[in-house]
Amino acid sequence: MFQKDTLVKIVGEKNVTDESSTLDTYSKDLSFVNTLRPDFVIKPKNANEIAQLVKLANETKTPLVPVSSGAQHFRGDTVPGSGGAVVLDLSGMKKIMRTDRYHRVAMCEPGVTFEELIPAVEKEGIRLNLPLLPRKSKSVVGSLLEREPVTMPTYQWDISDPLACLGLIVGTGEEFRTGQAAGPGTIEEQWEAGAVQKAPYGPGSTCWHRLFQGAQGTMGIATWASIRCEILPTLEEPFLVGSPYVERLFELSHWLIRLRLVNECFILNNTNLAAIMAKNWPCDYQAIKHALPPWILFYNLAGYEYYPEERVSYRKKNIQSLTQKIAVESTKALAGISAGELLQKVHRPSEEPYWKLRYKGASHDIFFLSIADKLPGLLDAMNIEANKASYPASDIGVYIQPGVQGSSYHCEFNIFYDPQSPSEINQVSQLSTAATLSLMDKGAFFSRPYGKSTDAIMNRDAATVTALTKVKNIFDPNNILNPGKLCF
């Protein structure tokens, strides 16, 4: 157990708190995991302080829970999983270490949010490959570590993209760097030699960054990350494609990405698009939702420094031939929704309140990876489970994001509920459990398990659990990093 005076010596008095109101804030989130209050919340300022705290935690066998994003949290991974835990809040580590247009890379500490990093990289003429409307308090490094899907699949070469390299403090208190950053020399010495921390592979022949992605802070605490970026376009022209048949939009997205015609490309159902675009609640929401077709594909054409108009023009012609074959139509507006306005939203974090909280105040997300051929059956399976739970299937938001150049799809169900209603909380919790099991049986791959469904997901692959436990014993032999999460 930590002593407060010892912590004050490491991080300073103002960066240590045991006030009940603050501890209660970190004891729960909008997930269905059990509430558990930490003993302290500590705000380290740099990697050296984190290393000292980790070494102290090893001596005292104190669990540490790293947190980098601001409230609200949704998935239960930042709620302590065992008693006597201490939260390490990294949100104050705000340094943007590098923005480099020539190499198309940026580097920042874990407290930097999308709202802070987006304008910094745009000043250099580059842009981030963003997740869909992240909340303003979302940590960029946290999003990368969680492998959140990005909206430009054409530029995603690997499931770990756009993460490049990581700086970490592992469970022993030692520094560890992945990829090109592994050495030789310090980061600053590498910069002086002309190196950039962009290639994620290594050290050695192992891609260590994959171990820390999706680990929910159980393998190491990130102190910085480098991010692959793209050139900022000089011309953009977005479009919407509506259809009652989602299969047609799957086919169109496949060709748009395979032929490398578009930048942003994703599919929403009318529930989610209305939640994103509505301005006056609830009137606008219901009107927009009922006016929209059931499914909407959004895509964006981009031109760059050389011949941008010509580039966009010939791609529009190619896409027109595709839409004619598939029997759909690209438009600049759909049921009063402007593609241009949606593009502006897609390039920025969500306005407040966060778009998933606007309908009822809370959202529980079920998400997985699949291939296009299986998705219609998985959508049907979710509707069946919703009907069994007496939850209106038409009220479930759906977000489908092609990934890794269209080779796979992230499918996400957003189940909206009133967080003040015990009956709705119980209904959605039971629906989540039943739907996860049903979707797994039908081929959904849950690569990022969170919360109460974790055991059911992890227990389907005993060999992976055994392997992860062995690696955990190397990087965190005393099991101090976020115990109780995943299979630990």
C-alpha positions, 0 to 999 in steps of 0.5 A: 500500500502506498503512503501519501508522503512517499507519493508527494516526494515523487510527484508533488503534493498537488498531484496526489489526491485521496479526496472522496469526490475525486476517487468516486469519479474514477471508481465507475464509468458508463460500462457495467463493471462493478464500482471500485474506488481507488486509494489514490489518484496520482498525476505524474508529469513525466516518464521518470516519475512513472518509472519511480511509481511503478518500482514503488508499486512492485515493492508494495504490491500495489495495483496501478491503473493507467488513465489518459483520456478525460471523462466520460469513460465507457468500457470499464478498462479504467475502473480498478479491477482489484482493491487497493488500486492507485490510478495514474492519471496521465492526462497532464502529460501534454507535450507534442514532441514532433510534427514532421510533414516530410516524414508524415509523422507526429509524436505526442505524450498520452495526455494530448487529445485529438482537439489539441493535436489536430490543429498542431499537425494541420499547421505542418500540412499533415492530418491524422487518420482519425477515428469517427468523431472521438470525444474532445477529451479522448487521448490520441495515444489511448485511441491508438493503444485501443486500436480504434478503427480509423475512417481512411481505410485506404491509408491503413496498411496494417490493423495497428496503423496509424500507430508507429512507435511507443515509449513505455514503462513496463511492469518492472519499472524499466523503460522499453521502446518499440519499433524504430525508436528502440535504438541506438541512442536516445530519441533526441540522438536519433533525431540529430542523426536524421532518424524518425520514429515511424517504422513500428516493427521491432526491436528485432524480428518481433513486432512488440507494439502489437503486444501493448495494443489492446492490452488495456494497460496490463503490459506497460504504461505508454509515455509517448507514441508516434503516429503515421500521418497523411498529407493535408488535401487542397481539395475535397469533395464528399458524397452520401449514398443511401440504400435500403440494402446494406449489401449494396453499400458493402459492394460499393465500399469494397470497390471504392477502397480496392481501386483506391478512389477515396479517402474517408469511407464508412457506413452508418445506419439512419439512427447513428447519422441522425444522432451525429447530425441533429442540432435540436433535440429531440425534434431534429433527431426524429425528423432526420432519422425518419427522412433518411434511408436505412443505410448511408455510405459516406465517402470523400474524394481528395486532391493534393498539391498537383492537379487536384481538380483533375484527380477528383474529376476522373475519380468521380467518373470512375465512381459513377460507373460503379454506382450505376452497376450497383444501382445506387446513387451518389449525392451531395445531400440526403434528406437534408443532410449535407455531405460537406457538413458531415465531412467537417464533423468527421475532421474534428472531435465530436461537439458537446455533448458527445454524439453517443450521449445525445439520445438518452444520456449513455451508450453501450457499444458492442463491436467486433471484426468480420468480413463483408460476406458475414456481416448481413447475417451478423446484423440479423443476429443482433436484431434477433437478440434485441427483439428477444430483450424487447429493445427496439432494434430500430433504436440501435445505432450501427457503424460499419468501418472498412479497415486495412484497405477494405480487407476487413470490417469493424462493426459496432452496435451502439445501444442507447439507454438512460443511465438513471433508469435501473430497468434500462441498465439491466435490459441493455446489460442482459442484451449485451451478454446474449448478443455477444455470445450469439455473434461469436457463434456466428463468426464475429471476432472480438479482438478488443474484449472489455467489461463483463463479456471479457471472460466469455470471449477470452475463454474460447481460446485457452492457448492464447490465454496461456501464451499471454499469461507467460508474456505477462509474467515477463513484463509484469511479474508482480501483476501490478498493472491493471490486474483484473482486466483481460485474462489477468 
